[in-house]
């Protein structure tokens, strides 16, 4: 029977597969910081959600195999502008599969669908403000004949009393970053860099790990 993956399960899987040491984030607060730069929702948000909406996008109940692609254990915290963790925030993610296609009927490109890939996931932050997902590394795809979108993961975050956050997370080293119109709509290079993560892993592991904190702006 498929079991909903908890943040502890996913972080534990990261330890086992990537050989990494993950130190739990402190319940205390860090220095004040700016809200995470916003990005567009994009055309492939799954308004029609899949049957499974848990935090493990790499396995679907009843599928004969796991999702195609390199596993990614993604975790982080949701914070307010004072750096304090937000408990119970809802974090949604969606992105392309390991072939470069969204699990969305509006993506009609002739690219393979993956029945083992959930396409969309949801997590609720714990007492430390932490969220965690297990998924696969997304792939770039052509947005037009002259524009290739770099690999990215879409985020939508809701927390009571805070402005809804819609943003995208990118991967360091992607050659398509420099020419991406959406990433470069963030004019400040330091702010733009906040949207880019550097996953860690090794050639003898079957998964990468990445950590990315999200800062929400108060609704007031």
C-alpha positions, -999 to 999 in steps of 0.1 A, spaced: 0 0 0 13 34 -9 22 54 22 23 92 24 59 103 26 68 125 56 95 151 57 115 128 80 111 99 55 124 120 26 153 135 46 162 100 57 161 88 21 185 116 12 209 104 39 208 68 26 211 76 -11 233 106 -12 256 99 18 249 134 31 246 147 66 216 169 70 214 190 102 178 199 112 172 236 110 170 255 142 136 264 156 150 299 163 150 327 138 177 340 115 184 376 105 157 397 88 155 391 51 137 401 20 108 381 6 117 356 -21 115 371 -56 82 363 -73 79 345 -107 49 339 -129 25 309 -123 31 297 -158 7 279 -182 10 244 -167 -3 248 -131 -24 217 -126 -58 232 -118 -70 196 -122 -50 179 -95 -37 143 -98 -53 117 -75 -22 116 -54 -10 150 -40 16 140 -15 52 150 -12 67 120 -31 65 128 -68 89 100 -78 64 72 -71 28 68 -80 6 41 -65 0 13 -90 28 24 -114 51 -4 -125 82 17 -118 94 48 -102 97 81 -121 123 83 -148 153 105 -141 177 114 -113 161 116 -79 161 149 -61 155 153 -24 143 189 -20 138 205 14 139 239 30 120 262 53 92 288 49 100 319 69 86 354 75 106 386 70 120 384 105 135 350 97 110 331 119 97 297 107 61 296 96 43 265 109 15 249 88 22 267 55 11 248 25 37 243 -2 29 231 -37 54 222 -64 50 211 -101 76 207 -129 85 188 -160 93 151 -158 127 135 -165 120 138 -203 110 175 -202 72 174 -203 46 186 -178 20 162 -164 -6 185 -178 -30 180 -207 -22 215 -220 14 204 -226 8 188 -261 44 185 -271 56 152 -286 76 143 -255 72 112 -234 47 112 -205 59 92 -174 32 72 -156 56 68 -127 58 106 -122 32 124 -101 39 158 -116 25 178 -87 32 176 -49 20 192 -17 37 195 17 27 213 49 55 229 70 63 213 103 71 229 137 104 241 123 89 257 92 103 228 72 90 212 40 104 183 20 97 166 -13 112 136 -32 110 141 -69 133 139 -100 154 165 -116 133 185 -141 145 191 -176 147 222 -198 121 226 -226 116 249 -256 92 278 -247 95 290 -283 118 285 -313 143 310 -299 138 305 -261 146 274 -241 134 275 -205 160 262 -180 152 234 -156 131 248 -129 105 239 -102 74 260 -97 63 268 -61 30 281 -47 31 288 -10 1 298 12 2 307 49 -25 325 69 -17 362 73 8 362 45 8 371 8 6 341 -14 40 333 -29 43 322 -65 79 316 -76 103 293 -94 135 276 -83 164 271 -108 195 250 -109 231 263 -110 251 254 -141 222 252 -165 234 268 -197 199 282 -204 199 305 -173 216 334 -190 189 337 -217 158 330 -196 134 359 -198 115 350 -166 146 346 -144 161 378 -158 129 397 -151 144 399 -116 167 428 -123 188 428 -92 215 401 -97 217 393 -60 180 388 -58 181 367 -90 208 345 -75 184 337 -46 163 317 -70 192 294 -80 203 264 -60 233 241 -63 223 205 -56 247 182 -40 254 146 -48 280 123 -62 285 100 -91 281 69 -69 248 80 -55 214 78 -72 200 110 -58 208 147 -54 198 169 -25 190 206 -25 179 230 2 159 262 -5 143 286 20 113 307 10 105 340 26 69 353 26 57 388 29 30 398 54 -4 404 39 -9 435 60 
